Amino acid sequence: MSQAEARAMVNCAVNNCAARSNFAGWPFLAYLWILFLALCSCSSADDPGVDRGATPADAAVEQKQAATGQHPLQKYADRPGGPLIFEEGLISTADYELNASFSQDCRRLYFCKANPRFSFWAIFSTVYEDGVWSAPDITAFSGRYRDVDPFLSPDEQRLYFASDRPRGADDERRDFDIWYVEQQDGVWSEARNAGAVVNSEQDEYYPCAVGDGSLYFASLRRPDRGFDIYRAQRVNNNFLEPLPVAGAINSEYHEMDVFVPPDENYCIFTAYGRPDSQGEASNTNGDLYFSSTESGVWQTAVNLGGRINSPAREFCPQVAPGGEFFLFSSDRGFGDRPPQRRLSTSDFVERARGVNNGLGNIYIMQTADLMSLSGQNP
């Protein structure tokens, strides 16, 4: 007898009891006692210690538990090759997305969205919980001014970014400076300018903090040279005068958007206008380049080639904490090359409104593949 059948019998007996005016107590109580024993004997069907087979609800719970314990980027480890669009439809969308800076456990991501003209940016964050990324939200310190290039320091105490926000009430300059917010009781502080040593009267972009707290960034402080990559040593919580990185990285062309890991043994950066560019050599179509160090000197940079670079712009390189995954931003889209066939109206509209519409997306691939492209040992 099933538990449901036993319960039904008990209910029926109780109802009969209430309906009979000539009820004789003891025989009927004995009858109820027998039904109660039957109910107990079949209750093991709902006992968690009894194997009764997996149900759809059980499978959903197990799947959720497995996803919760999984590394947030694990699914990309199971998909070699690439680059692949990162979290298509949720983080990389038909909007313009760029940048990708993770917390050390890779469960929080900071990135940017821009308007289609690429003239306004805001910093967003998303959290990986229960196997999924949350809907991205603008951070509390962004959304009013043009904020871009977020970078979370290795100790997670500072989030650096570039912004054209005013330095004070009477500030009328609108060049980009390096700013940061600091962790205070689990929330971010008000934004603070990185100071006159780091920032110049020209634009500074793309901060990258390394293991000792020092800061790499791109600067136009020498306009005759274009953008170059600089390093500001941090000593006793203060930055020293920034110096151009030594070696074969900076050139007569624009060098920007630099990622350097905490141990500073290699870098990936964007350069514009170099003759070996995958697209038209211009100040709008950038390629990603790789360089390593020998005795503290940066070696000749290598173009990462057609698997990563496209006729469009590739920029904003990052390697996620742990070193296994490489991310970058790209403007590549369906208009980069002629389609293989004539597009109908519906084809064109679908592509123009889709993720691959030529506005920026975030891409991901395994770092081992990146290193093989750069000629380094994975």
MIBATI-682036 format. One record per residue (C-alpha): chain; x, z negated, y. Coordinates in steps of 0.25 Angstrom, whole numbers, plus 5000, padded with zeros to 4 digits. Last residue first. Layout:
BEGIN
+----+------+------+------+
! ch !    u !    w !    v !
+----+------+------+------+
!  A !    X !    Z !    Y !
...
+----+------+------+------+
//
This chain:
BEGIN
+----+------+------+------+
! ch !    u !    w !    v !
+----+------+------+------+
!  A ! 5211 ! 5090 ! 5110 !
!  A ! 5225 ! 5096 ! 5111 !
!  A ! 5225 ! 5103 ! 5125 !
!  A ! 5225 ! 5119 ! 5127 !
!  A ! 5214 ! 5117 ! 5137 !
!  A ! 5203 ! 5124 ! 5128 !
!  A ! 5207 ! 5114 ! 5117 !
!  A ! 5206 ! 5103 ! 5126 !
!  A ! 5192 ! 5107 ! 5130 !
!  A ! 5188 ! 5108 ! 5115 !
!  A ! 5193 ! 5094 ! 5113 !
!  A ! 5185 ! 5089 ! 5125 !
!  A ! 5172 ! 5093 ! 5118 !
!  A ! 5162 ! 5100 ! 5127 !
!  A ! 5152 ! 5097 ! 5138 !
!  A ! 5146 ! 5105 ! 5150 !
!  A ! 5138 ! 5100 ! 5162 !
!  A ! 5130 ! 5110 ! 5169 !
!  A ! 5130 ! 5117 ! 5183 !
!  A ! 5120 ! 5127 ! 5188 !
!  A ! 5122 ! 5141 ! 5181 !
!  A ! 5108 ! 5141 ! 5175 !
!  A ! 5113 ! 5136 ! 5161 !
!  A ! 5104 ! 5124 ! 5161 !
!  A ! 5091 ! 5133 ! 5163 !
!  A ! 5084 ! 5137 ! 5176 !
!  A ! 5091 ! 5150 ! 5178 !
!  A ! 5092 ! 5153 ! 5163 !
!  A ! 5077 ! 5152 ! 5161 !
!  A ! 5074 ! 5159 ! 5174 !
!  A ! 5083 ! 5171 ! 5169 !
!  A ! 5078 ! 5172 ! 5155 !
!  A ! 5063 ! 5171 ! 5161 !
!  A ! 5066 ! 5183 ! 5170 !
!  A ! 5073 ! 5191 ! 5159 !
!  A ! 5088 ! 5191 ! 5158 !
!  A ! 5095 ! 5203 ! 5154 !
!  A ! 5105 ! 5201 ! 5142 !
!  A ! 5118 ! 5195 ! 5139 !
!  A ! 5118 ! 5187 ! 5152 !
!  A ! 5128 ! 5191 ! 5163 !
!  A ! 5138 ! 5179 ! 5165 !
!  A ! 5138 ! 5167 ! 5173 !
!  A ! 5123 ! 5168 ! 5176 !
!  A ! 5119 ! 5160 ! 5164 !
!  A ! 5127 ! 5147 ! 5168 !
!  A ! 5140 ! 5141 ! 5171 !
!  A ! 5141 ! 5131 ! 5182 !
!  A ! 5149 ! 5121 ! 5174 !
!  A ! 5152 ! 5106 ! 5173 !
!  A ! 5161 ! 5100 ! 5163 !
!  A ! 5162 ! 5090 ! 5152 !
!  A ! 5172 ! 5087 ! 5141 !
!  A ! 5169 ! 5078 ! 5129 !
!  A ! 5178 ! 5070 ! 5120 !
!  A ! 5187 ! 5062 ! 5130 !
!  A ! 5181 ! 5049 ! 5128 !
!  A ! 5175 ! 5049 ! 5142 !
!  A ! 5169 ! 5062 ! 5145 !
!  A ! 5179 ! 5073 ! 5150 !
!  A ! 5174 ! 5079 ! 5163 !
!  A ! 5176 ! 5092 ! 5170 !
!  A ! 5167 ! 5095 ! 5183 !
!  A ! 5169 ! 5110 ! 5184 !
!  A ! 5166 ! 5124 ! 5178 !
!  A ! 5161 ! 5134 ! 5187 !
!  A ! 5156 ! 5148 ! 5182 !
!  A ! 5163 ! 5159 ! 5175 !
!  A ! 5165 ! 5149 ! 5164 !
!  A ! 5175 ! 5138 ! 5160 !
!  A ! 5174 ! 5130 ! 5147 !
!  A ! 5175 ! 5140 ! 5136 !
!  A ! 5181 ! 5150 ! 5146 !
!  A ! 5194 ! 5143 ! 5149 !
!  A ! 5199 ! 5129 ! 5151 !
!  A ! 5208 ! 5134 ! 5162 !
!  A ! 5221 ! 5127 ! 5160 !
!  A ! 5228 ! 5118 ! 5171 !
!  A ! 5243 ! 5118 ! 5172 !
!  A ! 5248 ! 5104 ! 5169 !
!  A ! 5245 ! 5091 ! 5177 !
!  A ! 5257 ! 5082 ! 5179 !
!  A ! 5257 ! 5068 ! 5174 !
!  A ! 5268 ! 5070 ! 5164 !
!  A ! 5260 ! 5081 ! 5158 !
!  A ! 5245 ! 5082 ! 5161 !
!  A ! 5234 ! 5091 ! 5156 !
!  A ! 5226 ! 5102 ! 5163 !
!  A ! 5213 ! 5108 ! 5161 !
!  A ! 5205 ! 5118 ! 5169 !
!  A ! 5190 ! 5120 ! 5172 !
!  A ! 5185 ! 5132 ! 5180 !
!  A ! 5179 ! 5133 ! 5193 !
!  A ! 5170 ! 5144 ! 5199 !
!  A ! 5167 ! 5141 ! 5213 !
!  A ! 5180 ! 5142 ! 5220 !
!  A ! 5182 ! 5156 ! 5214 !
!  A ! 5190 ! 5162 ! 5202 !
!  A ! 5178 ! 5169 ! 5195 !
!  A ! 5176 ! 5163 ! 5182 !
!  A ! 5185 ! 5159 ! 5171 !
!  A ! 5195 ! 5154 ! 5181 !
!  A ! 5209 ! 5158 ! 5178 !
!  A ! 5212 ! 5163 ! 5193 !
!  A ! 5208 ! 5149 ! 5198 !
!  A ! 5197 ! 5148 ! 5208 !
!  A ! 5192 ! 5134 ! 5205 !
!  A ! 5198 ! 5124 ! 5197 !
!  A ! 5190 ! 5113 ! 5189 !
!  A ! 5197 ! 5102 ! 5182 !
!  A ! 5201 ! 5096 ! 5169 !
!  A ! 5212 ! 5085 ! 5168 !
!  A ! 5222 ! 5080 ! 5158 !
!  A ! 5230 ! 5067 ! 5154 !
!  A ! 5224 ! 5059 ! 5165 !
!  A ! 5221 ! 5047 ! 5156 !
!  A ! 5207 ! 5045 ! 5162 !
!  A ! 5203 ! 5059 ! 5160 !
!  A ! 5205 ! 5069 ! 5172 !
!  A ! 5193 ! 5078 ! 5176 !
!  A ! 5195 ! 5086 ! 5189 !
!  A ! 5184 ! 5093 ! 5196 !
!  A ! 5193 ! 5101 ! 5206 !
!  A ! 5204 ! 5111 ! 5208 !
!  A ! 5203 ! 5122 ! 5218 !
!  A ! 5213 ! 5133 ! 5218 !
!  A ! 5227 ! 5133 ! 5224 !
!  A ! 5231 ! 5123 ! 5212 !
!  A ! 5229 ! 5109 ! 5208 !
!  A ! 5231 ! 5107 ! 5193 !
!  A ! 5245 ! 5111 ! 5190 !
!  A ! 5252 ! 5097 ! 5192 !
!  A ! 5250 ! 5085 ! 5200 !
!  A ! 5236 ! 5081 ! 5204 !
!  A ! 5234 ! 5081 ! 5219 !
!  A ! 5236 ! 5067 ! 5225 !
!  A ! 5226 ! 5057 ! 5230 !
!  A ! 5231 ! 5046 ! 5239 !
!  A ! 5229 ! 5033 ! 5231 !
!  A ! 5216 ! 5027 ! 5227 !
!  A ! 5212 ! 5013 ! 5227 !
!  A ! 5207 ! 5003 ! 5216 !
!  A ! 5221 ! 4997 ! 5214 !
!  A ! 5227 ! 5011 ! 5212 !
!  A ! 5219 ! 5024 ! 5210 !
!  A ! 5227 ! 5037 ! 5210 !
!  A ! 5220 ! 5048 ! 5217 !
!  A ! 5222 ! 5062 ! 5210 !
!  A ! 5219 ! 5075 ! 5216 !
!  A ! 5213 ! 5088 ! 5211 !
!  A ! 5214 ! 5100 ! 5221 !
!  A ! 5203 ! 5107 ! 5229 !
!  A ! 5208 ! 5118 ! 5239 !
!  A ! 5223 ! 5118 ! 5242 !
!  A ! 5221 ! 5121 ! 5258 !
!  A ! 5210 ! 5111 ! 5257 !
!  A ! 5219 ! 5099 ! 5254 !
!  A ! 5209 ! 5087 ! 5252 !
!  A ! 5200 ! 5096 ! 5244 !
!  A ! 5200 ! 5086 ! 5233 !
!  A ! 5197 ! 5086 ! 5218 !
!  A ! 5197 ! 5072 ! 5211 !
!  A ! 5206 ! 5063 ! 5202 !
!  A ! 5205 ! 5048 ! 5203 !
!  A ! 5213 ! 5037 ! 5198 !
!  A ! 5206 ! 5025 ! 5191 !
!  A ! 5217 ! 5023 ! 5181 !
!  A ! 5209 ! 5030 ! 5170 !
!  A ! 5205 ! 5042 ! 5178 !
!  A ! 5194 ! 5045 ! 5189 !
!  A ! 5189 ! 5059 ! 5192 !
!  A ! 5183 ! 5063 ! 5205 !
!  A ! 5177 ! 5076 ! 5207 !
!  A ! 5177 ! 5080 ! 5221 !
!  A ! 5184 ! 5078 ! 5235 !
!  A ! 5181 ! 5086 ! 5247 !
!  A ! 5189 ! 5086 ! 5260 !
!  A ! 5191 ! 5075 ! 5270 !
!  A ! 5198 ! 5067 ! 5259 !
!  A ! 5194 ! 5057 ! 5248 !
!  A ! 5203 ! 5050 ! 5239 !
!  A ! 5211 ! 5042 ! 5250 !
!  A ! 5199 ! 5042 ! 5259 !
!  A ! 5190 ! 5034 ! 5249 !
!  A ! 5183 ! 5035 ! 5236 !
!  A ! 5170 ! 5034 ! 5244 !
!  A ! 5160 ! 5024 ! 5238 !
!  A ! 5147 ! 5026 ! 5232 !
!  A ! 5138 ! 5014 ! 5231 !
!  A ! 5140 ! 5006 ! 5218 !
!  A ! 5136 ! 5010 ! 5204 !
!  A ! 5128 ! 5001 ! 5195 !
!  A ! 5133 ! 4992 ! 5184 !
!  A ! 5137 ! 4980 ! 5192 !
!  A ! 5145 ! 4988 ! 5201 !
!  A ! 5151 ! 5001 ! 5196 !
!  A ! 5157 ! 5010 ! 5207 !
!  A ! 5153 ! 5022 ! 5214 !
!  A ! 5163 ! 5033 ! 5219 !
!  A ! 5166 ! 5043 ! 5229 !
!  A ! 5175 ! 5055 ! 5230 !
!  A ! 5173 ! 5063 ! 5243 !
!  A ! 5165 ! 5076 ! 5246 !
!  A ! 5165 ! 5082 ! 5260 !
!  A ! 5153 ! 5079 ! 5269 !
!  A ! 5159 ! 5073 ! 5281 !
!  A ! 5149 ! 5067 ! 5291 !
!  A ! 5152 ! 5052 ! 5288 !
!  A ! 5145 ! 5043 ! 5298 !
!  A ! 5138 ! 5034 ! 5288 !
!  A ! 5150 ! 5033 ! 5279 !
!  A ! 5157 ! 5041 ! 5268 !
!  A ! 5146 ! 5051 ! 5268 !
!  A ! 5142 ! 5057 ! 5254 !
!  A ! 5149 ! 5070 ! 5250 !
!  A ! 5151 ! 5065 ! 5236 !
!  A ! 5161 ! 5066 ! 5224 !
!  A ! 5160 ! 5056 ! 5213 !
!  A ! 5167 ! 5044 ! 5207 !
!  A ! 5160 ! 5034 ! 5197 !
!  A ! 5167 ! 5021 ! 5197 !
!  A ! 5168 ! 5009 ! 5187 !
!  A ! 5166 ! 5018 ! 5174 !
!  A ! 5180 ! 5014 ! 5170 !
!  A ! 5183 ! 5029 ! 5167 !
!  A ! 5178 ! 5032 ! 5181 !
!  A ! 5164 ! 5040 ! 5182 !
!  A ! 5165 ! 5053 ! 5189 !
!  A ! 5154 ! 5059 ! 5197 !
!  A ! 5157 ! 5073 ! 5202 !
!  A ! 5146 ! 5075 ! 5213 !
!  A ! 5138 ! 5068 ! 5224 !
!  A ! 5132 ! 5076 ! 5236 !
!  A ! 5125 ! 5065 ! 5243 !
!  A ! 5111 ! 5059 ! 5240 !
!  A ! 5110 ! 5058 ! 5225 !
!  A ! 5121 ! 5049 ! 5221 !
!  A ! 5124 ! 5034 ! 5220 !
!  A ! 5112 ! 5030 ! 5212 !
!  A ! 5115 ! 5041 ! 5201 !
!  A ! 5106 ! 5053 ! 5200 !
!  A ! 5099 ! 5052 ! 5186 !
!  A ! 5101 ! 5060 ! 5173 !
!  A ! 5090 ! 5059 ! 5163 !
!  A ! 5096 ! 5050 ! 5152 !
!  A ! 5106 ! 5056 ! 5141 !
!  A ! 5101 ! 5054 ! 5127 !
!  A ! 5106 ! 5047 ! 5114 !
!  A ! 5099 ! 5033 ! 5117 !
!  A ! 5106 ! 5033 ! 5131 !
!  A ! 5116 ! 5042 ! 5138 !
!  A ! 5115 ! 5040 ! 5153 !
!  A ! 5114 ! 5050 ! 5164 !
!  A ! 5119 ! 5050 ! 5178 !
!  A ! 5118 ! 5059 ! 5190 !
!  A ! 5127 ! 5062 ! 5202 !
!  A ! 5121 ! 5071 ! 5213 !
!  A ! 5125 ! 5084 ! 5219 !
!  A ! 5122 ! 5093 ! 5230 !
!  A ! 5127 ! 5107 ! 5234 !
!  A ! 5128 ! 5114 ! 5221 !
!  A ! 5118 ! 5124 ! 5225 !
!  A ! 5110 ! 5121 ! 5213 !
!  A ! 5109 ! 5106 ! 5216 !
!  A ! 5119 ! 5097 ! 5209 !
!  A ! 5118 ! 5087 ! 5197 !
!  A ! 5130 ! 5078 ! 5194 !
!  A ! 5135 ! 5070 ! 5182 !
!  A ! 5137 ! 5056 ! 5178 !
!  A ! 5135 ! 5052 ! 5163 !
!  A ! 5133 ! 5039 ! 5156 !
!  A ! 5134 ! 5037 ! 5141 !
!  A ! 5148 ! 5043 ! 5140 !
!  A ! 5154 ! 5030 ! 5136 !
!  A ! 5164 ! 5031 ! 5147 !
!  A ! 5154 ! 5035 ! 5157 !
!  A ! 5153 ! 5050 ! 5159 !
!  A ! 5155 ! 5059 ! 5170 !
!  A ! 5149 ! 5073 ! 5170 !
!  A ! 5149 ! 5083 ! 5182 !
!  A ! 5139 ! 5094 ! 5185 !
!  A ! 5125 ! 5098 ! 5184 !
!  A ! 5117 ! 5108 ! 5191 !
!  A ! 5102 ! 5108 ! 5187 !
!  A ! 5098 ! 5117 ! 5175 !
!  A ! 5102 ! 5105 ! 5166 !
!  A ! 5115 ! 5098 ! 5161 !
!  A ! 5111 ! 5084 ! 5160 !
!  A ! 5097 ! 5084 ! 5153 !
!  A ! 5095 ! 5099 ! 5149 !
!  A ! 5109 ! 5101 ! 5143 !
!  A ! 5116 ! 5088 ! 5140 !
!  A ! 5130 ! 5094 ! 5142 !
!  A ! 5130 ! 5110 ! 5141 !
!  A ! 5140 ! 5113 ! 5131 !
!  A ! 5155 ! 5117 ! 5132 !
!  A ! 5156 ! 5120 ! 5121 !
!  A ! 5162 ! 5118 ! 5108 !
!  A ! 5159 ! 5107 ! 5099 !
!  A ! 5145 ! 5101 ! 5097 !
!  A ! 5146 ! 5088 ! 5090 !
!  A ! 5154 ! 5082 ! 5101 !
!  A ! 5143 ! 5086 ! 5111 !
!  A ! 5133 ! 5078 ! 5103 !
!  A ! 5142 ! 5066 ! 5105 !
!  A ! 5141 ! 5066 ! 5120 !
!  A ! 5133 ! 5053 ! 5121 !
!  A ! 5141 ! 5046 ! 5110 !
!  A ! 5131 ! 5042 ! 5100 !
!  A ! 5126 ! 5028 ! 5098 !
!  A ! 5113 ! 5031 ! 5105 !
!  A ! 5111 ! 5044 ! 5098 !
!  A ! 5112 ! 5037 ! 5084 !
!  A ! 5102 ! 5026 ! 5089 !
!  A ! 5092 ! 5037 ! 5094 !
!  A ! 5093 ! 5045 ! 5081 !
!  A ! 5091 ! 5032 ! 5073 !
!  A ! 5078 ! 5029 ! 5082 !
!  A ! 5073 ! 5043 ! 5080 !
!  A ! 5075 ! 5043 ! 5065 !
!  A ! 5068 ! 5030 ! 5064 !
!  A ! 5056 ! 5035 ! 5072 !
!  A ! 5055 ! 5047 ! 5063 !
!  A ! 5055 ! 5038 ! 5051 !
!  A ! 5066 ! 5036 ! 5041 !
!  A ! 5063 ! 5030 ! 5027 !
!  A ! 5056 ! 5017 ! 5023 !
!  A ! 5068 ! 5010 ! 5020 !
!  A ! 5064 ! 4995 ! 5021 !
!  A ! 5071 ! 4985 ! 5030 !
!  A ! 5063 ! 4990 ! 5042 !
!  A ! 5050 ! 4985 ! 5035 !
!  A ! 5038 ! 4994 ! 5038 !
!  A ! 5036 ! 4998 ! 5023 !
!  A ! 5039 ! 4984 ! 5019 !
!  A ! 5026 ! 4980 ! 5024 !
!  A ! 5019 ! 4985 ! 5011 !
!  A ! 5020 ! 4972 ! 5004 !
!  A ! 5016 ! 4964 ! 5016 !
!  A ! 5003 ! 4972 ! 5018 !
!  A ! 5000 ! 4970 ! 5003 !
!  A ! 5002 ! 4955 ! 5004 !
!  A ! 4992 ! 4955 ! 5016 !
!  A ! 4982 ! 4963 ! 5008 !
!  A ! 4983 ! 4952 ! 4997 !
!  A ! 4981 ! 4941 ! 5007 !
!  A ! 4969 ! 4948 ! 5013 !
!  A ! 4962 ! 4948 ! 4999 !
!  A ! 4966 ! 4933 ! 4997 !
!  A ! 4959 ! 4931 ! 5011 !
!  A ! 4947 ! 4938 ! 5006 !
!  A ! 4946 ! 4930 ! 4993 !
!  A ! 4948 ! 4917 ! 5001 !
!  A ! 4938 ! 4919 ! 5013 !
!  A ! 4924 ! 4924 ! 5008 !
!  A ! 4919 ! 4933 ! 5019 !
!  A ! 4903 ! 4933 ! 5019 !
!  A ! 4903 ! 4938 ! 5034 !
!  A ! 4911 ! 4950 ! 5031 !
!  A ! 4915 ! 4959 ! 5042 !
!  A ! 4927 ! 4951 ! 5047 !
!  A ! 4933 ! 4951 ! 5033 !
!  A ! 4931 ! 4965 ! 5031 !
!  A ! 4939 ! 4968 ! 5043 !
!  A ! 4950 ! 4959 ! 5038 !
!  A ! 4950 ! 4967 ! 5025 !
!  A ! 4951 ! 4980 ! 5032 !
!  A ! 4962 ! 4975 ! 5040 !
!  A ! 4970 ! 4970 ! 5028 !
!  A ! 4967 ! 4984 ! 5021 !
!  A ! 4972 ! 4992 ! 5033 !
!  A ! 4985 ! 4983 ! 5034 !
!  A ! 4988 ! 4986 ! 5019 !
!  A ! 4986 ! 5001 ! 5021 !
!  A ! 4995 ! 5001 ! 5033 !
!  A ! 5006 ! 4993 ! 5025 !
!  A ! 5005 ! 5003 ! 5014 !
!  A ! 5000 ! 5000 ! 5000 !
+----+------+------+------+
//
